[in-house]
């Protein structure tokens, strides 16, 4: 085995920085990455022989993800305004198509956050490197790619540990963010209501608390003396408390305050929900992957007039609308926040009160984008979140949306895998009547059959039967209205004095 001294003696000359090499371009930098290897030897998993040598040592470019514009005036404008990012992923399982679909989604997330994607790469590994995520031997090559493209940010397709982010930033010398931070940033931009903003801030603080760091070790210094200019001073000094501990304490204080505010907001939401339940009003929740067309479907079904936008996470604040079935029964329909693969756990916790709209509903309309390359993956990702919030036992109707842009073969395949499904196009209106019929059939039906003769002065009871029950027949006689149908147990008790004896 080669000793450390022997390895140092044979270490090749360091890579010349990009700005000192006149002939370098991005393709040269990529070509050099084919021979990347860790300074400490090959990565442990790469010595197992599980993958071909070329696969293990190459970063693959994902074609067609660059959003760099050619018009010079527009380019100059966007360079002032947008972050320039390079995307990097680690492909551990699944097919090549799965890896490229994941990178394409990361590019959409980056664009939604307000970035310009310069290039995208992914690497084949058995598992992410525990120190640098992409393997220590790949970091120098990534640094050259960043310098060659002029990127100011690297976005990783995964959730990185604090040490991995720190190691990458120290060596690449630009900002490094992971998928979780990117999604949190998008949520922060799109949250409009007070509750939504508080939920996002809570998720961000929980994420940041574990990732506090400072350049030059300034966060590890103990506060004391004349530190007013450093943000310390009276109230900022403690028995050996460091700057990072002070910041963490302030974050914990803010988290406690936000949780208390959200608790009060949750009381209001629970009151409205219990009011609907008390009046036996069924509820339908529209859920699904982000940008699957949930808001467009709600507008088609209820004329809700909510925001419709072709972007990820356009809807963060849930909308509830009242509507009726063809036989006059009232029910509510709610639009909910969209899901995404690897939705950060912090967001699920922060948005739990909102997501409970799905868990407490009587029916879930699970909307999936029929024109997406991997709709089955979207269905599976959403169902994972359903299981986490306790909504996996709620009856589900799969709505395959965007039929106008989808491949008919893919639609047939989806219908075969999801027998309880409806194909629609919220854009053109195709299939909307089928959705309404399926919803009416799946809504819970009142459990008590009745046959009653109501005096004409009890029109209030007849109205309540129409609103919350099912009317099979109404016959107006000289003694009153003869009504047959089904109602809930509480209303059946009020109808008992008027029941017709058999």
C-alpha positions as semicolon CSV with decimal commas, in nm:
position;residue;x (nm);y (nm);z (nm)
1;X;0,000;0,000;0,000
2;X;0,140;0,343;-0,090
3;X;0,234;0,553;0,209
4;X;0,124;0,912;0,247
5;X;0,481;1,025;0,184
6;X;0,504;0,818;-0,133
7;X;0,170;0,955;-0,257
8;X;0,293;1,312;-0,204
9;X;0,608;1,238;-0,398
10;X;0,405;1,127;-0,697
11;X;0,133;1,388;-0,675
12;X;0,096;1,559;-1,013
13;X;0,141;1,934;-1,047
14;X;-0,161;2,128;-0,931
15;X;-0,417;2,232;-1,192
16;X;-0,340;2,576;-1,334
17;X;-0,616;2,822;-1,251
18;X;-0,851;2,907;-1,534
19;X;-0,753;3,275;-1,543
20;X;-0,386;3,181;-1,604
21;X;-0,460;2,951;-1,901
22;X;-0,546;3,131;-2,223
23;X;-0,662;2,825;-2,415
24;X;-0,906;2,683;-2,160
25;X;-1,274;2,644;-2,237
26;X;-1,562;2,455;-2,081
27;X;-1,514;2,146;-2,298
28;X;-1,147;2,128;-2,193
29;X;-1,248;2,149;-1,830
30;X;-1,502;1,872;-1,881
31;X;-1,251;1,655;-2,065
32;X;-1,013;1,678;-1,772
33;X;-1,285;1,558;-1,536
34;X;-1,282;1,217;-1,707
35;X;-0,969;1,139;-1,506
36;X;-1,079;1,294;-1,179
37;X;-0,966;1,102;-0,875
38;X;-0,950;1,187;-0,510
39;X;-0,610;1,310;-0,384
40;X;-0,642;1,043;-0,117
41;X;-0,701;0,769;-0,370
42;X;-1,020;0,646;-0,539
43;X;-1,348;0,678;-0,354
44;X;-1,422;0,360;-0,158
45;X;-1,737;0,278;-0,349
46;X;-1,557;0,326;-0,680
47;X;-1,321;0,038;-0,601
48;X;-1,604;-0,212;-0,573
49;X;-1,622;-0,270;-0,948
50;X;-2,000;-0,217;-0,947
51;X;-1,986;0,035;-1,230
52;X;-1,776;0,066;-1,543
53;X;-1,466;0,280;-1,501
54;X;-1,586;0,543;-1,749
55;X;-1,918;0,575;-1,563
56;X;-1,753;0,617;-1,228
57;X;-1,508;0,884;-1,337
58;X;-1,731;1,104;-1,551
59;X;-1,964;1,390;-1,487
60;X;-2,231;1,385;-1,756
61;X;-2,367;1,703;-1,904
62;X;-2,747;1,723;-1,919
63;X;-2,822;1,870;-2,261
64;X;-3,075;2,145;-2,316
65;X;-3,101;2,284;-1,961
66;X;-2,909;2,607;-2,015
67;X;-3,126;2,918;-1,999
68;X;-2,851;3,155;-2,113
69;X;-2,992;3,402;-2,366
70;X;-2,830;3,513;-2,690
71;X;-2,973;3,864;-2,729
72;X;-2,697;4,084;-2,590
73;X;-2,920;4,351;-2,436
74;X;-3,131;4,086;-2,262
75;X;-2,819;3,903;-2,148
76;X;-2,674;4,220;-1,995
77;X;-3,004;4,285;-1,818
78;X;-3,032;3,933;-1,678
79;X;-2,669;3,922;-1,563
80;X;-2,743;4,222;-1,345
81;X;-3,057;4,064;-1,210
82;X;-3,020;3,684;-1,195
83;X;-2,784;3,448;-1,021
84;X;-2,580;3,241;-1,262
85;X;-2,587;2,880;-1,148
86;X;-2,439;2,542;-1,232
87;X;-2,643;2,235;-1,135
88;X;-2,480;1,919;-1,003
89;X;-2,648;1,590;-0,918
90;X;-2,549;1,248;-0,790
91;X;-2,722;0,954;-0,958
92;X;-2,738;0,659;-0,719
93;X;-3,023;0,443;-0,852
94;X;-3,286;0,424;-1,123
95;X;-3,238;0,476;-1,494
96;X;-3,058;0,747;-1,690
97;X;-3,400;0,895;-1,771
98;X;-3,478;0,921;-1,398
99;X;-3,151;1,107;-1,338
100;X;-3,209;1,349;-1,624
101;X;-3,573;1,408;-1,522
102;X;-3,454;1,496;-1,172
103;X;-3,198;1,740;-1,312
104;X;-3,459;1,893;-1,543
105;X;-3,685;1,951;-1,242
106;X;-3,394;2,108;-1,053
107;X;-3,343;2,344;-1,347
108;X;-3,711;2,446;-1,331
109;X;-3,678;2,506;-0,958
110;X;-3,367;2,720;-1,014
111;X;-3,544;2,926;-1,282
112;X;-3,848;2,970;-1,056
113;X;-3,617;3,101;-0,783
114;X;-3,482;3,361;-1,028
115;X;-3,161;3,202;-1,158
116;X;-2,999;3,161;-1,496
117;X;-2,891;2,799;-1,550
118;X;-2,554;2,791;-1,725
119;X;-2,500;2,415;-1,726
120;X;-2,597;2,094;-1,549
121;X;-2,404;1,778;-1,468
122;X;-2,462;1,457;-1,277
123;X;-2,230;1,185;-1,153
124;X;-2,282;0,809;-1,117
125;X;-2,211;0,688;-0,763
126;X;-2,338;0,422;-0,529
127;X;-2,396;0,687;-0,260
128;X;-2,307;1,055;-0,208
129;X;-1,962;1,120;-0,065
130;X;-1,995;1,194;0,309
131;X;-1,739;1,478;0,296
132;X;-1,814;1,665;-0,027
133;X;-2,126;1,492;-0,170
134;X;-1,969;1,457;-0,518
135;X;-1,639;1,302;-0,409
136;X;-1,325;1,492;-0,319
137;X;-1,159;1,414;-0,651
138;X;-1,440;1,584;-0,841
139;X;-1,434;1,912;-0,650
140;X;-1,131;2,057;-0,833
141;X;-1,293;1,982;-1,168
142;X;-1,616;2,145;-1,051
143;X;-1,413;2,452;-0,952
144;X;-1,273;2,476;-1,306
145;X;-1,622;2,440;-1,455
146;X;-1,750;2,717;-1,228
147;X;-1,463;2,946;-1,333
148;X;-1,505;2,863;-1,701
149;X;-1,878;2,936;-1,701
150;X;-1,860;3,242;-1,474
151;X;-2,115;3,093;-1,233
152;X;-2,160;3,249;-0,892
153;X;-2,365;2,966;-0,735
154;X;-2,362;2,585;-0,740
155;X;-2,691;2,405;-0,671
156;X;-2,678;2,040;-0,561
157;X;-2,968;1,803;-0,631
158;X;-3,009;1,672;-0,277
159;X;-3,009;1,772;0,088
160;X;-2,652;1,825;0,204
161;X;-2,517;1,806;0,556
162;X;-2,371;2,128;0,699
163;X;-2,019;1,986;0,672
164;X;-2,068;1,897;0,303
165;X;-2,184;2,252;0,222
166;X;-1,891;2,400;0,414
167;X;-1,632;2,175;0,247
168;X;-1,765;2,252;-0,101
169;X;-1,779;2,628;-0,045
170;X;-1,427;2,632;0,098
171;X;-1,286;2,461;-0,212
172;X;-1,508;2,590;-0,494
173;X;-1,504;2,949;-0,360
174;X;-1,863;3,031;-0,465
175;X;-2,196;2,998;-0,287
176;X;-2,322;2,639;-0,264
177;X;-2,688;2,561;-0,191
178;X;-2,878;2,236;-0,185
179;X;-3,222;2,140;-0,313
180;X;-3,384;2,204;0,025
181;X;-3,257;2,562;0,048
182;X;-3,370;2,622;-0,311
183;X;-3,727;2,505;-0,242
184;X;-3,741;2,708;0,078
185;X;-3,634;3,016;-0,118
186;X;-3,913;2,962;-0,373
187;X;-4,170;2,921;-0,096
188;X;-4,047;3,243;0,066
189;X;-4,098;3,431;-0,263
190;X;-4,449;3,297;-0,324
191;X;-4,605;3,305;0,025
192;X;-4,863;3,586;0,038
193;X;-5,082;3,528;0,343
194;X;-4,966;3,592;0,697
195;X;-4,995;3,223;0,780
196;X;-4,804;3,116;0,470
197;X;-4,521;3,360;0,540
198;X;-4,497;3,243;0,902
199;X;-4,489;2,878;0,792
200;X;-4,209;2,941;0,542
201;X;-4,006;3,147;0,789
202;X;-4,037;2,871;1,048
203;X;-3,910;2,613;0,796
204;X;-3,620;2,838;0,695
205;X;-3,513;2,900;1,054
206;X;-3,519;2,529;1,136
207;X;-3,300;2,469;0,829
208;X;-3,058;2,756;0,905
209;X;-3,017;2,669;1,273
210;X;-2,807;2,365;1,189
211;X;-2,604;2,545;0,922
212;X;-2,475;2,858;1,096
213;X;-2,119;2,936;1,001
214;X;-1,888;3,235;0,968
215;X;-1,585;3,317;0,759
216;X;-1,253;3,340;0,945
217;X;-1,393;3,184;1,261
218;X;-1,569;3,502;1,372
219;X;-1,870;3,304;1,496
220;X;-1,651;3,099;1,733
221;X;-1,524;3,403;1,928
222;X;-1,657;3,465;2,273
223;X;-1,849;3,791;2,316
224;X;-1,740;4,033;2,583
225;X;-1,590;4,375;2,650
226;X;-1,673;4,656;2,409
227;X;-1,853;4,454;2,145
228;X;-2,134;4,697;2,067
229;X;-2,010;4,738;1,711
230;X;-2,025;4,359;1,661
231;X;-2,391;4,333;1,758
232;X;-2,316;4,219;2,114
233;X;-2,303;4,453;2,410
234;X;-2,550;4,445;2,698
235;X;-2,771;4,141;2,665
236;X;-2,534;3,984;2,412
237;X;-2,269;3,873;2,662
238;X;-2,285;3,549;2,848
239;X;-2,064;3,312;3,044
240;X;-1,839;3,211;2,756
241;X;-2,115;3,236;2,495
242;X;-1,981;3,251;2,139
243;X;-2,128;3,452;1,853
244;X;-2,266;3,137;1,688
245;X;-2,435;3,036;2,015
246;X;-2,588;3,384;2,044
247;X;-2,725;3,360;1,690
248;X;-2,862;3,011;1,755
249;X;-3,032;3,134;2,072
250;X;-3,197;3,418;1,880
251;X;-3,316;3,176;1,613
252;X;-3,465;2,947;1,879
253;X;-3,647;3,247;2,031
254;X;-3,788;3,341;1,690
255;X;-3,893;2,980;1,622
256;X;-4,084;2,967;1,950
257;X;-4,261;3,295;1,865
258;X;-4,359;3,171;1,516
259;X;-4,491;2,842;1,653
260;X;-4,706;3,032;1,899
261;X;-4,845;3,254;1,619
262;X;-4,918;2,952;1,400
263;X;-5,095;2,782;1,691
264;X;-5,340;3,074;1,711
265;X;-5,389;3,072;1,333
266;X;-5,454;2,699;1,347
267;X;-5,737;2,756;1,596
268;X;-5,915;2,973;1,338
269;X;-5,866;2,712;1,065
270;X;-5,987;2,432;1,294
271;X;-6,297;2,635;1,388
272;X;-6,394;2,676;1,023
273;X;-6,332;2,308;0,957
274;X;-6,536;2,192;1,257
275;X;-6,818;2,426;1,151
276;X;-6,833;2,253;0,812
277;X;-6,824;1,913;0,977
278;X;-7,101;2,011;1,220
279;X;-7,323;2,100;0,928
280;X;-7,237;1,769;0,756
281;X;-7,083;1,940;0,453
282;X;-6,855;1,698;0,264
283;X;-6,512;1,829;0,160
284;X;-6,300;1,756;-0,145
285;X;-5,927;1,840;-0,150
286;X;-5,741;1,896;-0,478
287;X;-5,384;1,778;-0,426
288;X;-5,095;1,672;-0,643
289;X;-4,754;1,756;-0,781
290;X;-4,658;2,118;-0,827
291;X;-4,761;2,269;-1,163
292;X;-4,994;1,977;-1,239
293;X;-5,288;2,216;-1,295
294;X;-5,469;2,203;-0,959
295;X;-5,568;2,570;-0,956
296;X;-5,687;2,554;-1,318
297;X;-5,901;2,253;-1,229
298;X;-6,050;2,433;-0,927
299;X;-6,139;2,728;-1,149
300;X;-6,308;2,497;-1,400
301;X;-6,505;2,311;-1,134
302;X;-6,613;2,605;-0,915
303;X;-6,538;2,933;-1,102
304;X;-6,308;3,017;-0,812
305;X;-6,097;3,270;-1,003
306;X;-5,773;3,180;-0,823
307;X;-5,427;3,256;-0,964
308;X;-5,320;3,027;-1,248
309;X;-4,953;3,044;-1,345
310;X;-4,725;2,810;-1,539
311;X;-4,462;2,793;-1,264
312;X;-4,370;2,576;-0,969
313;X;-4,539;2,648;-0,634
314;X;-4,761;2,927;-0,769
315;X;-5,016;2,830;-0,501
316;X;-4,905;2,827;-0,137
317;X;-5,215;2,969;0,031
318;X;-5,506;2,721;0,017
319;X;-5,837;2,830;-0,134
320;X;-6,174;2,675;-0,039
321;X;-6,490;2,720;-0,245
322;X;-6,847;2,599;-0,190
323;X;-7,019;2,417;-0,475
324;X;-7,316;2,185;-0,528
325;X;-7,386;1,849;-0,687
326;X;-7,639;1,805;-0,965
327;X;-7,901;1,698;-0,708
328;X;-7,840;2,008;-0,491
329;X;-7,606;1,873;-0,219
330;X;-7,351;2,129;-0,096
331;X;-6,983;2,038;-0,060
332;X;-6,653;2,228;-0,042
333;X;-6,355;2,202;-0,274
334;X;-6,006;2,316;-0,162
335;X;-5,692;2,389;-0,360
336;X;-5,375;2,295;-0,170
337;X;-5,002;2,353;-0,192
338;X;-4,825;2,143;-0,455
339;X;-4,579;1,868;-0,369
340;X;-4,242;1,784;-0,520
341;X;-3,991;1,500;-0,496
342;X;-3,793;1,510;-0,171
343;X;-4,012;1,785;-0,026
344;X;-3,810;1,920;0,269
345;X;-3,923;1,776;0,600
346;X;-3,911;2,126;0,751
347;X;-4,181;2,236;0,506
348;X;-4,406;1,939;0,580
349;X;-4,385;2,019;0,950
350;X;-4,441;2,393;0,901
351;X;-4,733;2,342;0,661
352;X;-4,887;2,058;0,861
353;X;-5,196;2,260;0,959
354;X;-5,253;2,346;0,592
355;X;-5,191;1,991;0,475
356;X;-5,443;1,863;0,727
357;X;-5,707;1,995;0,486
358;X;-5,614;1,692;0,275
359;X;-5,609;1,445;0,564
360;X;-5,950;1,563;0,695
361;X;-6,123;1,566;0,357
362;X;-6,381;1,312;0,240
363;X;-6,225;1,276;-0,106
364;X;-5,889;1,366;-0,261
365;X;-5,867;1,468;-0,626
366;X;-5,509;1,363;-0,699
367;X;-5,411;1,571;-1,004
368;X;-5,121;1,445;-1,216
369;X;-4,965;1,607;-1,523
370;X;-5,034;1,366;-1,809
371;X;-4,783;1,547;-2,032
372;X;-4,491;1,502;-1,790
373;X;-4,217;1,251;-1,884
374;X;-4,257;1,065;-1,552
375;X;-4,615;1,092;-1,421
376;X;-4,581;0,767;-1,224
377;X;-4,290;0,920;-1,032
378;X;-4,504;1,223;-0,952
379;X;-4,787;1,004;-0,824
380;X;-4,547;0,810;-0,601
381;X;-4,386;1,128;-0,463
382;X;-4,724;1,278;-0,368
383;X;-4,842;0,955;-0,207
384;X;-4,530;0,952;0,011
385;X;-4,636;1,289;0,152
386;X;-4,995;1,161;0,192
387;X;-4,861;0,879;0,409
388;X;-4,659;1,123;0,620
389;X;-4,957;1,350;0,695
390;X;-5,204;1,064;0,749
391;X;-5,401;1,118;0,426
392;X;-5,325;0,781;0,268
393;X;-5,657;0,635;0,393
394;X;-5,872;0,906;0,233
395;X;-6,060;0,792;-0,083
396;X;-5,867;0,905;-0,391
397;X;-5,972;0,992;-0,746
398;X;-5,679;1,033;-0,987
399;X;-5,732;1,318;-1,234
400;X;-5,499;1,292;-1,534
401;X;-5,471;1,654;-1,646
402;X;-5,330;1,827;-1,958
403;X;-5,480;1,568;-2,192
404;X;-5,456;1,823;-2,475
405;X;-5,074;1,811;-2,457
406;X;-5,022;1,449;-2,348
407;X;-4,920;1,144;-2,550
408;X;-5,229;0,919;-2,593
409;X;-5,014;0,610;-2,536
410;X;-4,894;0,749;-2,201
411;X;-5,254;0,835;-2,105
412;X;-5,362;0,477;-2,180
413;X;-5,074;0,343;-1,972
414;X;-5,170;0,566;-1,679
415;X;-5,537;0,465;-1,696
416;X;-5,429;0,102;-1,693
417;X;-5,224;0,155;-1,377
418;X;-5,484;0,380;-1,212
419;X;-5,826;0,224;-1,277
420;X;-6,009;0,483;-1,065
421;X;-5,907;0,780;-1,279
422;X;-6,050;1,045;-1,510
423;X;-5,876;1,214;-1,806
424;X;-5,929;1,592;-1,837
425;X;-5,787;1,910;-1,978
426;X;-5,844;2,202;-1,743
427;X;-5,723;2,429;-2,024
428;X;-5,983;2,325;-2,284
429;X;-6,257;2,193;-2,053
430;X;-6,240;1,839;-2,191
431;X;-6,352;1,580;-1,935
432;X;-6,471;1,829;-1,669
433;X;-6,823;1,681;-1,672
434;X;-6,668;1,336;-1,613
435;X;-6,481;1,470;-1,309
436;X;-6,798;1,617;-1,161
437;X;-6,988;1,289;-1,209
438;X;-6,703;1,093;-1,049
439;X;-6,687;1,334;-0,754
440;X;-7,063;1,308;-0,693
441;X;-7,039;0,928;-0,701
442;X;-6,746;0,922;-0,457
443;X;-6,878;1,172;-0,205
444;X;-7,005;1,012;0,117
445;X;-7,379;0,946;0,108
446;X;-7,614;1,010;0,403
447;X;-7,675;0,692;0,598
448;X;-8,042;0,709;0,709
449;X;-8,329;0,643;0,466
450;X;-8,659;0,819;0,541
451;X;-9,013;0,873;0,414
452;X;-9,172;1,180;0,573
453;X;-9,478;1,403;0,532
454;X;-9,366;1,759;0,615
455;X;-9,622;2,032;0,691
456;X;-9,588;2,331;0,462
457;X;-9,483;2,550;0,757
458;X;-9,169;2,331;0,797
459;X;-9,009;2,448;0,476
460;X;-8,685;2,490;0,674
461;X;-8,659;2,111;0,712
462;X;-8,722;2,056;0,342
463;X;-8,446;2,305;0,260
464;X;-8,199;2,129;0,491
465;X;-8,282;1,796;0,330
466;X;-8,197;1,944;-0,010
467;X;-7,872;2,099;0,120
468;X;-7,721;1,812;0,317
469;X;-7,924;1,505;0,220
470;X;-8,031;1,317;-0,090
471;X;-8,385;1,365;-0,220
472;X;-8,530;1,074;-0,413
473;X;-8,880;1,216;-0,463
474;X;-9,103;1,505;-0,353
475;X;-9,484;1,495;-0,379
476;X;-9,694;1,795;-0,274
477;X;-10,028;1,692;-0,120
478;X;-10,310;1,864;0,063
479;X;-10,152;1,773;0,399
480;X;-9,795;1,875;0,315
481;X;-9,490;1,763;0,116
482;X;-9,423;1,387;0,098
483;X;-9,043;1,349;0,079
484;X;-8,835;1,034;0,035
485;X;-8,457;1,019;0,049
486;X;-8,154;0,982;0,274
487;X;-8,018;1,216;0,544
488;X;-7,754;1,218;0,817
489;X;-7,836;1,089;1,164
490;X;-7,880;1,431;1,330
491;X;-8,135;1,547;1,073
492;X;-8,310;1,208;1,083
493;X;-8,383;1,272;1,451
494;X;-8,562;1,599;1,367
495;X;-8,766;1,427;1,095
496;X;-8,887;1,149;1,325
497;X;-9,221;1,317;1,423
498;X;-9,313;1,345;1,053
499;X;-9,219;0,995;0,938
500;X;-9,488;0,805;0,746
501;X;-9,578;0,480;0,913
502;X;-9,552;0,179;0,685
